Amino acid sequence: MPQRKNAIKALKVSETKRVKNLRRQKKVKTAVKSLAKDLATQKVDQARDALPKTYKELDKAAAKGFIHPNKAARLKSRLTKKVNAAKA
């Protein structure tokens, strides 16, 4: 355990950030996985409805610096292609 005051504070800040990052990661992963699950089970209408929600989570993560903006764009593009292919 840290002994100095600033080290104790740094530990608390680090723990808080870790918890927030885990929460963000879970939201993004859950959104992407639920969309993929809908596509796998041939629920195209649900997938089409879930696409904007997934976009929103990816955009939020990119805006907060959790993931790179290019990664968010790449994931959105790939998910859109999958939804459009399933629709056709």
Secondary structure, DSSP 4 states (H G I P E B T S, - for coil): ---SHHHHHHHHHHHHHHHHHHHHHHHHHHHHHHHHHHHHTT-HHHHHHHHHHHHHHHHHHHHTTSS-HHHHHHHHHHHHHHHHHHH-
